[in-house]
Amino acid sequence: MKAKILIVDDDKTLLHFLREYLEQEGYAVAGADRGTKALRLFYDEQPDIVVLDVMMPGMDGWEVCARIRELSDTPVILLTAKTSEGDKLRGFRLGVDDYITKPFSLAELAARIQAVLSRTVKQIEHQPMLFEFGKLTVDMRKREARLAGKPLHLTPTEFRLLATLAQHAGEAVTHDQLVEAVWGASRRESSSVLRRYISRLRKMIEDDPSKPIFLVTVRGFGYRLEG
């Protein structure tokens, strides 16, 4: 099965050449020339990796990357004309997997894509994919959660929050750790936003959300999912 790539760049000529070259390399390729279109394609196509230009009119690559990180852990390679350390740190805080500085060769891009895809597959193979806590099951591969065998209808953000807590079951997870895992290090969500998401999860998994025994608050610290 071909790996699927989403390429996002406002340079339509470059977009055409990248698509043509990567298709010859055996990939399935979708292309977008602006950020809003890229997010729609990302949702519809569910690509295996995103190649994303930083400098675009309207919604730039930083914002597109942040939105993608709210939806999934899909690998992202940034295309940028800038090489400053600050830009690279900003990208890595957003969860970017690699950088390519323009101009670049098509062969280099293909090699970087293959390297990131290979690394991602290895990481997935070595991570637990299924977490079970009594009647609650969190399936990382399917990206779904079930309670007593019935699927929970979670938004991507809700799933990322529950998955993070599941990966640290029995451990107290700080507010900052949860915010970074769910929204990315560059998105400083307030405590009230996190509390609202915790409240929504409790309504789904607790018998009495007002007296949680499963998803508990660790006062002055964060939250813990009881195994």
N, C-alpha and C positions, 0 to 999 in steps of 0.2 A: 504494500500500500504506500503510495507516494506521500511524503511529508508535504504539508501545505504551508505556504509562506504568504503572509500579508505584507506587501511593500507599500509604504506611505511616503510620498514625496511630491511636492507641488511642481517639480520640473517634469512635465509630461514626456519630454524626449528621453530623459534619463529613466523614467518609469518604464517606457516602452523597451529600452535596451535591457534593463534589469530583468523584466518579465521574460523577454525572449531568451536571454542567456540562461536564466535559472530553469526555465522549462526544458531547454536542451540538456541541462544537467540532471533532469529527471524529477524535478519538483512540480507540484501543482501550485500555481501562483495567482493570487488576487491582488489588485492594485487600487490605490486610492490617492487622489491628488489634493485632498484636504482632510482636516482632522475629523470633522463631523461625519463625513462619508466613511472614514477609516473605522470609527467606532461602530457604525451600523454594519459594516462588513465583518468586523471582528465578532460581533454578536451572531451574525448569520452564518459565517463560514467556520468559526471556531478553529483558527489556524494553529499549527504546531509551533510557529515562531513568527515574530513581527520584526520587520526591518523598518525603522522609523527615522525620518529626517527631523531634525530639531527645529530648523528655521522655516516656518510656514506661516502664511498670512492667516488671520483669524485665530483659530485654536492651534497653538504651536505644539511641537513634539513633546514638550514637558507636560503639558496638560493632557495630551492624549495618553502618554505613558502613565500618568497618575490615574486616569480613568480606567485604563486597562488593569492596573494593579488593584483597583477596587473590585474588579470582576474575576480575575484569575491570576495564576502564577505563570502564565505563558511566557517563555523567554522573549526578551526584547533586545535587539541590537540597535544602537543609535548611530545614525549618520550625522556627522557634524563637521563644520568648517572650523570650529573652535577647538583648541587643544589645551585650554587653561585647566589647571588642577581643580579650580573651583567648579567648573562645569562638569568635570568627571566625577567629583565627589557628589555633586547634586544628582547626577544620573545614578550612581551606585546607591545613594540613599533611597532613590525611587525604586530600586530593585532591578536596574538595568544589568544585563548579563555581559554585554561587551560594547565596545566603541570602535567605530571606523571613521577615520578622519578623511574628509574630501581633499583632494581627489584620491581615488583608490582604484585598484584594478578589479575587474569582474572576478578574476580567479581568486583574489584575496577575499572578496566578499563570500564567495562560495565556500572557501576553506573555513572562514569564521563561522558561517552558518552551520556547516557540518560539525565543527568542534563543539559549538554550543548545544546542538541537538544531541550529540553523543554524550556530552557531560550531563545533560538533563536526564537522559534515559538511565544512566548509571545511578544518579541520585535517587530517582524514583524506585529503581530496583532494590536499593538498600534501605528504603524507608518503610516503616510499617504502613500498610494501606488500609487496615481495618481495625477500628477501635470499638470495643464492646463494653458497656457499663450497665449491667442489669438489662433493663428493657430498651436502653438507648444504644443504637449502632451508628457509627460515623464511618462512612466508606470514602476514603480519600480518592481512590481511583475513579469511582463513579461520581464523586462530588455530590453525595447525597447522604441524608441522615434519616433514620427510621426510629420510631418509638412504638414498641410492642408490634413490630412488623409493618406498621403503617408509615408511609413517607411523610416527612415534615416538609412543608412548602416554604423553603427558606430562600431569601434573596441571596445573591452572591456575597454581599457583605455579612449577612447573618451566618452563612455557612463558614466563611473565613474565620469569624469570631469563634464559633463553636468548634471548628477544627483546631484552632490554636489552643483552646482550653483542653480539648481532647488529647492533643499531643503532650500536654503537661498535666495530665490527670493526676489528682492527688497532690499537686504542687500549687502553691500560691503564685499567681502571675500578676505582675505589676500593671498598673494603668498604662504606663509608657510602653511596656512590652506589647500589650494588646493593641494599642493604637498603631504602633509601628508595623506589627504583623498584619493588621487589617487594612489600614489606610496608607501605610508607607511613612518613612521617617520625616518626609517633608510636609506631611499633612498633620497639622497640630489640632486634632479634634479635641473639643472640650470634654471635661468629665461628664457633663450632662448628656452629651451625645452618646458616649459609651454606656452610660446608665440606661438610656432609652433602649439601646440594642440588647443589653442584658435583661431588661424588663420584658422585652418581646420574646427572648429565648425562654425565660422562665414561664411565661404564659403557655408555651408549647410543651415544655418538658416536666414542669412541676405539677403535682396534684393540687397544691395550694401555693400559688405564686407569691402570696403575701408572707408565707413562712417557708422559704426555700430550704430544702435539705440536700439538694443535688448540686445546684449552681449557687454557691455560697459567697458572701462578701467577706473579705479579709480586711477588717477595718484599718483605714490609714495606709493600705497597701495595694489591694486589687481584688482579684476574684480567684476562686478555686472550683474546679469541677471534681466532685467526689467520685472516686472510682467505685 
